[in-house]
Amino acid sequence: MDTRKLGKNGPAVPALGLGCMGMTGIYGEPNEPESIATIHRAIDLGVNLIVTSDAYGAGANEELVGRAIKGRRNRVLLATKFGNMGLSGFKLPKAFRGDIPATCRRPAMRL
């Protein structure tokens, strides 16, 4: 599998990563066992870049990915887009909006 280096001194990742947006109901009814099996299979095939966002299910996607990579965390480069929760149509408190600097400083969820 072709790899790409992230940045000048960053890690190498496969040219293909796994985007997890569709695993929490964005495109239809979610299926957690199937989603976790997909993540496991991707890791087993050498895909180490897993991408999620706090906007996907108001954090539910990040939680799903966390459950899926438990015990495999050392094999994964986890990327999460953050600060855009309000884009999914939710009415959120100001502290969760992405247009304020505090969103960037908020402690990350532990996986």
N, C-alpha and C positions, 0 to 999 in steps of 0.2 A: 504494500500500500504506500502510495506517495505520501510524504510528510512535508510539513511547512514549519518553519521556525517562527515563533511569535516574538516579534521585536528583535533587537540586536543580540541580546543575551538570554532570551526567553526559552521556554521549553519547546520541544518539537511535538507537533500533533499531526494526526493523519489529515490528508487533504479534505476528508469528509468527517464531520462531527455529527453528533446526534442532537437535534433540536427537539425539545420535549413539549412544546406548546400544545399540541393536539392531545396530550395525555390526560388532561383534566377538563374535558368538556367543551373546548373551544369549537371543535368541529362535529360534535355529537355526543352521545352518551359515553362517559368515561368507563374504562375497564381497567381497574388497578392491577389485577394479576397479569393481564396481557401487557400492560405498560411496563411493569417491573421486569417481566420476562424479556421484553424488547431491550431494555437498558442492560440487563445481564448479558444478553446475546451480543450486543454491540461491544461491551467491554471484553467479552471472550474473544471476539474477532479482532481486537486491537484498537478499537475506537476509544480514545481516552479523553476526548473533548465532549463534555455533556453541557448543554446550554438550556437554561431555564430563565424565569423572570418572576418578579413579585406581582406582575400584572396578570399572569396566567392563573385564574381562579383565586385572585386576591391572596396569593401565597400558597395555595393548595398544591400547586405544581412543584414548588421548592420542597414542600414537605414530602410529596410523593418521591421525588428524586432522592431526597435524604434517606428515605426508607429503602429505596432500591440500591443505593451505593453503600449502605451500612455493611461493614466488613470488607469492602472493596475500595474504600476511599483513597488508599495509597496508589491505586491504579488509574485514578481519574483526575483530570484537570476540569474543575467545575467552574463554569461561567454563569453568572446571573446578572441580568439586566435589572436595574432597580430604579425606584423613584418615579415610576410611571403607572402606579396602581390606578389612578383616577381615569386613565384612558379606557378602561374596560367598562365604563358607564356606572361605576360605583359612586355613591356619595360618601366621601371619606373625610375624616378629620384633617385639618390643615397639616398636622404633624406628619401625615403620610403622603402629602402631595410632593411630587418630584420637582417642583419649581422653587423649593426653598433649600438653602444650604444644609439645614439640619438633617435632611433626608440622607445626605451623603455621610454624615457623621454618626448616624444611628447605628448601634451595635448590630452586627450580622447575626442571623439565626444560627445556632450551633447545630451541625448535622452529625 
